[in-house]
Amino acid sequence: MRIDSGVINFQKLHYFCVMVEEGGIHKAARRLGLSQPPLSVALRELESDLGCQLVFRSGHNWVVTDAGQRLYEEGRSILAQTSSLEANIRHAGQQIGGEVKCGFSTSCISMFREVLPVVAAKYSGLTCQAIFTDSGHLAGNVRRRQIDFAVLYLPVDNHEFEITPLRPQRLVALFSNLLPAPAPGEMPLEEICSYPLLIPQRRDGRGIYSIFAQAVQKLDITPRILCRSQSTYILRDMLRHIPAVAILPECEASDSTPVHMESRAVRELANPITPAIITLKKTFLPQAAVRIISILQEYFA
């Protein structure tokens, strides 16, 4: 017997299987918590739809026909599969897993490092495929849908992106442990510029280097810039080997390291810079990506 969902609905099939198992309508109604008439109607409609008798009924006698037995056996199997499918779909909806493609500016590595253990603890089936590169590259990756979202420092062209700002970060001067410890408290930029400097610079020229360049231009001083790089991580690591000072976002300067380094606020760089999460407008985000974005907002809002 081929059961066509256009002829038999699952509720009628369920009622029939319970009637067969209980040996009659009365007991089936009690098990289902229903009155008897809906079950009688369901049985008549099934027989009418299928064009055959499913049960011989004579007084209190109840005998399932061969067609009825066939319907019961195949129907029970279908109902079990349906129940299993429903449970599996619900479980899949509740479970967050799969792979999330995300990108972080090299000035935001500490953010990724902080949230990754939280993601691992909450979602054991989830994998982050993370790239770390320049903000311009990341914006292009999001635009081409190569990653679900990116975390970078503003500015970024916003006509294509949904932008979620995170907690602003002040720029600080991080001193190599090979230098004498600086005096406590905020320092003037002119004094900072007396040291060899390591400065982050984006490909498009915007961001930290642009802010620094404008500040020294106002003071009419010429800094000794030893190195410019897209990677704050590399600049920070270089301080372990070179007696220099790096200008970094506060979160990157306070990042854990085996070697302690002193950081100082810089008077002329008091205006904070703003990290943000960017996603492509009008684009579906996987639920796993939404959860990671939520964690980032929770920790860095």
Buried (B, 14 or more C-beta within 10 A) or exposed (E): EEBEEEEBBBEBBBBBBBBBEBEBBBBBBEEBEBEEEBBBEBBEBBBEBBEBEBBEBEEEEBEBBEBBEBBBEBBBEBBEEEEEEEEEEEEEEEBBEEEBBBBBBBBBBBBBEBBBEBBEEEBEEBBBEBBBBBBBBBBBBBBEEEBBBBBBBBBBEEEBBBBBEBBBBBBBBBBBEEBEEBEEEBBEBBBBBEBBBBBBBBEBEBBBBBBBBEBBEEEEEEBEBBBBBBBBBBBBBBBEEBBBBBBBBBBBBBBEEEEEBBBBBBBBBEEEBEBBBBBBEEEEBBEBBBBBBEBBBEEBE
